[in-house]
């Protein structure tokens, strides 16, 4: 009878072990299905991310080409502005040299002009102070 009880205990233990293994395998299967879904979703996401990255790189390349072209176009503008600045500097230097050469003459001209303006203002002031001949006859 001990053998029969031992066999029964072993059979119950085997059934419990099989039930436990079935449960573990079922959980393992659910986990694998979940991982499979995640991998499929990641694959789809990776494809979308890859496509977006390629599009972004192409747009960046086009933008860089456009910026290079516009920069080259602006180079001629800056060269022109530099040339204008050099020309203005040369004209300014020439005027300064001429002014330095004729400094004394310009000083005299300014003095004569100033004297003429002052004389003119004093003459106008004197004319205003003189009584007009029409007011005296009245």
C-alpha positions as CSV (number, residue, x, y, z in Angstrom):
1,X,0.0,0.0,0.0
2,X,2.9,2.4,0.5
3,X,3.8,1.9,-3.1
4,X,0.3,2.8,-4.1
5,X,0.2,5.9,-1.9
6,X,3.6,6.9,-3.2
7,X,2.5,6.4,-6.8
8,X,-0.7,8.5,-6.0
9,X,1.4,11.3,-4.5
10,X,3.8,11.2,-7.4
11,X,0.8,11.3,-9.8
12,X,-0.7,14.3,-8.0
13,X,2.7,16.0,-7.9
14,X,3.1,15.3,-11.6
15,X,-0.4,16.7,-12.3
16,X,0.4,19.9,-10.3
17,X,3.7,20.2,-12.0
18,X,2.1,19.8,-15.4
19,X,-0.6,22.4,-14.5
20,X,2.1,24.8,-13.3
21,X,4.1,24.2,-16.5
22,X,1.0,24.8,-18.6
23,X,0.3,28.0,-16.8
24,X,3.9,29.2,-17.2
25,X,3.8,28.3,-20.9
26,X,0.5,30.1,-21.4
27,X,2.0,33.3,-19.7
28,X,5.2,32.8,-21.7
29,X,3.0,32.6,-24.9
30,X,1.1,35.8,-24.0
31,X,4.4,37.6,-23.3
32,X,5.8,36.4,-26.6
33,X,2.7,37.7,-28.4
34,X,3.0,41.0,-26.7
35,X,6.7,41.3,-27.6
36,X,5.8,40.3,-31.2
37,X,3.2,43.1,-31.4
38,X,5.7,45.6,-29.9
39,X,8.3,44.6,-32.4
40,X,5.9,44.9,-35.3
41,X,4.9,48.4,-34.1
42,X,8.5,49.3,-33.7
43,X,9.3,48.1,-37.2
44,X,6.5,50.3,-38.5
45,X,7.7,53.2,-36.4
46,X,11.3,52.7,-37.5
47,X,10.1,52.7,-41.2
48,X,8.2,55.9,-40.6
49,X,11.1,57.5,-38.7
50,X,13.5,56.5,-41.5
51,X,11.3,58.0,-44.1
52,X,10.9,61.2,-42.1
53,X,14.7,61.3,-41.6
54,X,15.3,60.9,-45.3
55,X,12.8,63.7,-46.1
56,X,14.4,66.0,-43.4
57,X,17.8,65.4,-44.8
58,X,16.7,66.1,-48.3
59,X,15.0,69.4,-47.2
60,X,18.1,70.3,-45.3
61,X,20.2,69.7,-48.3
62,X,17.9,71.8,-50.5
63,X,18.0,74.6,-47.9
64,X,21.8,74.5,-47.7
65,X,22.0,74.7,-51.5
66,X,19.6,77.7,-51.5
67,X,21.5,79.5,-48.8
68,X,24.8,78.9,-50.7
69,X,23.3,80.3,-53.9
70,X,21.9,83.4,-52.1
71,X,25.2,83.9,-50.4
72,X,27.0,83.9,-53.7
73,X,24.5,86.4,-55.1
74,X,25.1,88.6,-52.1
75,X,28.9,88.5,-52.5
76,X,28.6,90.7,-55.6
77,X,26.5,93.2,-53.6
78,X,29.1,93.3,-50.8
79,X,31.8,93.8,-53.3
80,X,29.8,96.7,-54.8
81,X,29.3,98.2,-51.4
82,X,33.0,97.9,-50.7
83,X,33.8,99.6,-54.0
84,X,31.3,102.4,-53.2
85,X,32.9,102.8,-49.8
86,X,36.4,103.0,-51.3
87,X,35.2,105.6,-53.9
88,X,33.6,107.7,-51.2
89,X,36.8,107.5,-49.2
90,X,38.9,108.6,-52.2
91,X,36.5,111.5,-52.9
92,X,36.6,112.5,-49.2
93,X,40.4,112.3,-49.2
94,X,40.6,114.4,-52.4
95,X,38.3,117.0,-51.0
96,X,40.3,117.1,-47.8
97,X,43.5,117.6,-49.8
98,X,42.0,120.3,-51.9
99,X,40.7,122.0,-48.8
100,X,44.1,121.8,-47.2
101,X,45.7,123.4,-50.3
102,X,43.3,126.2,-50.4
103,X,42.8,126.6,-46.7
104,X,44.0,130.2,-46.6
105,X,41.9,131.2,-49.6
106,X,38.8,129.4,-48.1
107,X,39.4,131.2,-44.8
108,X,39.6,134.5,-46.5
109,X,36.4,133.7,-48.5
110,X,34.6,132.7,-45.3
111,X,35.8,135.9,-43.6
112,X,34.6,138.1,-46.5
113,X,31.3,136.2,-46.6
114,X,30.8,136.6,-42.9
115,X,31.7,140.3,-43.2
116,X,29.2,140.7,-46.0
117,X,26.4,139.0,-44.1
118,X,27.0,141.1,-41.0
119,X,27.0,144.3,-43.1
120,X,23.8,143.3,-44.8
121,X,22.1,142.6,-41.5
122,X,23.2,145.9,-40.0
123,X,22.1,147.8,-43.1
124,X,18.6,146.1,-42.9
125,X,18.4,147.0,-39.2
126,X,19.3,150.6,-39.9
127,X,16.7,150.8,-42.6
128,X,14.0,149.6,-40.2
129,X,15.0,152.3,-37.6
130,X,14.8,155.1,-40.1
131,X,11.4,156.8,-40.2
132,X,9.8,156.5,-43.6
133,X,9.3,159.8,-45.5
134,X,5.6,159.1,-46.0
135,X,4.9,159.0,-42.2
136,X,6.5,162.4,-41.7
137,X,4.3,164.1,-44.3
138,X,1.1,162.9,-42.8
